[in-house]
Amino acid sequence: MPRLVALYNVPEDPTAFDAHYSDVHSPIVARYPNLRDVRLTRPLGVAGRPAPYHLVVEMIFDTDADLAAALSSEAGIESARDLRNFASAGVTLFIAPDAEPAPDA
């Protein structure tokens, strides 16, 4: 199952970021065709250091074709445009396919 992963940098105003993500961006993403699941994670730091990201979002699809269709859909284009409205601290996007199991040694 391929995933579109978004790593959102820590925003200057976390409250405003969270409100926009929840009220505006998340409903756009929910309109992606063939979206199987969305997982949100609020990272914690390690060894007393803050986490490098404010929010990690995984959008899960059944196939590469489903993911591609979502990105090229009206909702996919709208969500890409909306990033500039709330993710001014930066966001890293990448596609994460499931790894193949390691062969038995």
Backbone torsions as a table, in degrees:
resi	resn	phi	psi	omega
1	MET	NA	113.0	178.2
2	PRO	-73.1	149.6	179.7
3	ARG	-128.6	139.6	167.6
4	LEU	-94.4	121.3	-176.2
5	VAL	-111.2	133.6	175.9
6	ALA	-119.6	123.2	176.4
7	LEU	-108.5	106.9	-177.3
8	TYR	-92.1	123.3	176.0
9	ASN	-63.9	161.4	-179.1
10	VAL	-66.6	119.6	-177.7
11	PRO	-79.6	160.1	175.9
12	GLU	-64.0	-38.5	-179.9
13	ASP	-122.8	87.7	-177.8
14	PRO	-58.0	-34.1	-178.9
15	THR	-65.9	-44.5	178.5
16	ALA	-66.2	-40.9	177.3
17	PHE	-58.2	-51.4	-177.0
18	ASP	-60.9	-40.2	180.0
19	ALA	-64.2	-45.3	-179.6
20	HIS	-66.3	-43.6	-179.7
21	TYR	-59.3	-47.4	-176.3
22	SER	-69.3	-44.7	-171.9
23	ASP	-87.1	-27.3	-174.0
24	VAL	-117.8	-57.3	-171.1
25	HIS	-70.2	-46.6	-178.3
26	SER	-57.7	-42.8	176.6
27	PRO	-63.5	-30.4	175.9
28	ILE	-66.6	-49.4	-179.8
29	VAL	-59.5	-36.8	-179.8
30	ALA	-61.5	-19.3	178.8
31	ARG	-86.6	-1.8	177.4
32	TYR	-57.4	131.1	176.4
33	PRO	-67.4	143.4	175.7
34	ASN	61.6	22.2	176.1
35	LEU	-73.4	120.0	-177.8
36	ARG	-81.5	-44.6	-175.3
37	ASP	-160.8	157.1	173.2
38	VAL	-129.6	130.8	178.3
39	ARG	-120.1	126.1	177.9
40	LEU	-107.1	137.8	178.2
41	THR	-133.4	133.1	172.5
42	ARG	-101.9	100.3	-175.4
43	PRO	-63.8	149.7	173.4
44	LEU	-111.3	150.8	178.3
45	GLY	-75.4	174.1	-179.5
46	VAL	-125.2	139.7	175.0
47	ALA	56.1	41.9	176.8
48	GLY	80.0	-0.9	178.6
49	ARG	-94.7	147.4	177.8
50	PRO	-70.7	155.2	176.7
51	ALA	-68.1	145.8	180.0
52	PRO	-76.3	-11.8	-178.4
53	TYR	-127.0	148.1	177.2
54	HIS	-85.2	-37.6	-175.1
55	LEU	-149.9	138.4	173.3
56	VAL	-119.4	127.8	-179.2
57	VAL	-122.7	129.6	174.7
58	GLU	-115.6	120.7	176.6
59	MET	-105.8	118.9	-168.3
60	ILE	-107.3	134.9	-178.8
61	PHE	-127.9	160.0	178.5
62	ASP	-75.7	-36.7	-174.6
63	THR	-139.0	162.8	174.0
64	ASP	-60.4	-37.4	179.7
65	ALA	-64.3	-40.0	177.2
66	ASP	-62.7	-42.4	179.1
67	LEU	-64.4	-45.4	179.5
68	ALA	-61.4	-40.8	179.0
69	ALA	-64.7	-38.3	178.8
70	ALA	-64.5	-44.5	-178.1
71	LEU	-65.4	-33.1	-178.5
72	SER	-91.7	-1.3	-179.7
73	SER	-74.9	169.0	175.8
74	GLU	-56.4	-43.4	179.5
75	ALA	-66.1	-37.3	178.4
76	GLY	-63.7	-43.2	178.9
77	ILE	-67.6	-42.9	179.3
78	GLU	-63.2	-41.4	-179.7
79	SER	-66.9	-37.0	177.2
80	ALA	-63.2	-42.9	178.1
81	ARG	-65.9	-34.6	-176.7
82	ASP	-70.1	-21.8	-179.1
83	LEU	-53.5	-38.3	-178.6
84	ARG	-67.9	-14.7	-179.5
85	ASN	-82.5	-15.2	-176.7
86	PHE	-147.3	-14.1	-174.9
87	ALA	-105.7	44.8	-176.4
88	SER	-66.4	-20.7	176.6
89	ALA	-75.8	-13.3	177.6
90	GLY	111.3	152.1	177.6
91	VAL	-145.0	139.9	174.8
92	THR	-109.2	126.5	179.0
93	LEU	-115.3	139.2	173.6
94	PHE	-156.4	160.5	177.0
95	ILE	-99.2	131.5	-177.8
96	ALA	-121.4	98.1	174.3
97	PRO	-74.5	155.9	175.0
98	ASP	-63.7	138.8	178.9
99	ALA	-76.2	147.1	175.1
100	GLU	-72.8	142.2	177.6
101	PRO	-61.2	145.6	178.4
102	ALA	-68.3	138.8	178.0
103	PRO	-66.6	149.1	177.3
104	ASP	-62.7	137.2	-179.1
105	ALA	-83.5	NA	NA
